[in-house]
Amino acid sequence: MTGTVLYDYWRSSASYRVRIALNLAGIAYRAVPVDLVRGEHKTPEHLARNPQGLVPVLKIDGQRFTQSLAILDYLDTTRAMGLLPEEPAERAREMALAHAIAVDIHPVCNLQVVSYAVEITGGRDGVREDWMRRFIRPGLLAFEDMLSGWEQSPWCCGTRPGLADICLLPQLYNARRWGVDISDMPRVLSVEAAASDHPAFASAHPDAVRPAG
Ligand SMILES: N[C@@H](CCC(=O)N[C@@H](CS)C(=O)NCC(=O)O)C(=O)O
């Protein structure tokens, strides 16, 4: 295995997290799209990469990794990215922010979960949108409250982008995609503004990596 390869899907939040981190670390990579809508993540080829049948999968340093938070931890540790504060209490608080999104909001809004909710409600119009709004808005409101413990300048937890920001931005993309009202979340909105001006975040955005056609 040579070179860094990211198996991802342009709209996948977990993949978006890894793209941001690779960009922040300055690691060049080749993206191999795994189309979730076409079910390519359930093919034998992809299941051989990740038995969970999920993206992302990252090949790097001659190894293969799954689970975006584990991948972020590997990049942070091996590339000294400083994604988390060193002080233990601050570190635990920033991890809590990241987990509030990646462990609590994101899994219930995953494709297979929402598709099943639509299926068992007979495919009623609007179920997908209702489901997304039901979980994303309260989750982000709590995140906004959790941020009150930090001096924002301009990122979630200080002057440089960290783990919380890497988890937040993909979730905001989804919030906007599903019409979730975030207008009453000023701290979240200010992080979004900071990211829109940052090349590592901007070039990881789904619209910047969407395959042609
Ligand atoms: N905890 C995993 C979650 C990965 C995950 O759920 N990926 C989604 C895309 S964001 C996926 O592959 N979904 C396929 C499906 O739901 O069928 C991680 O952080 O990597």
PDBQT file of the ligand as one rigid body, heavy atoms in Angstrom, charges set to zero:
ROOT
HETATM    1  N1  LIG A 301     -18.849   6.032  13.813  1.00  0.00    +0.000 N 
HETATM    2  C1  LIG A 301     -18.513   5.972  12.420  1.00  0.00    +0.000 C 
HETATM    3  C2  LIG A 301     -19.729   6.304  11.617  1.00  0.00    +0.000 C 
HETATM    4  C3  LIG A 301     -19.507   6.104  10.141  1.00  0.00    +0.000 C 
HETATM    5  C4  LIG A 301     -20.805   6.322   9.397  1.00  0.00    +0.000 C 
HETATM    6  O1  LIG A 301     -21.887   6.225   9.970  1.00  0.00    +0.000 OA
HETATM    7  N2  LIG A 301     -20.673   6.639   8.126  1.00  0.00    +0.000 N 
HETATM    8  C5  LIG A 301     -21.868   6.878   7.354  1.00  0.00    +0.000 C 
HETATM    9  C6  LIG A 301     -21.710   8.097   6.485  1.00  0.00    +0.000 C 
HETATM   10  S1  LIG A 301     -21.499   9.546   7.478  1.00  0.00    +0.000 SA
HETATM   11  C7  LIG A 301     -22.159   5.668   6.510  1.00  0.00    +0.000 C 
HETATM   12  O2  LIG A 301     -21.274   5.039   5.981  1.00  0.00    +0.000 OA
HETATM   13  N3  LIG A 301     -23.463   5.349   6.380  1.00  0.00    +0.000 N 
HETATM   14  C8  LIG A 301     -23.918   4.267   5.580  1.00  0.00    +0.000 C 
HETATM   15  C9  LIG A 301     -25.279   3.801   5.987  1.00  0.00    +0.000 C 
HETATM   16  O3  LIG A 301     -25.888   4.345   6.902  1.00  0.00    +0.000 OA
HETATM   17  O4  LIG A 301     -25.751   2.864   5.337  1.00  0.00    +0.000 OA
HETATM   18  C10 LIG A 301     -17.377   6.945  12.114  1.00  0.00    +0.000 C 
HETATM   19  O5  LIG A 301     -17.290   7.969  12.814  1.00  0.00    +0.000 OA
HETATM   20  O6  LIG A 301     -16.579   6.694  11.193  1.00  0.00    +0.000 OA
ENDROOT
TORSDOF 0
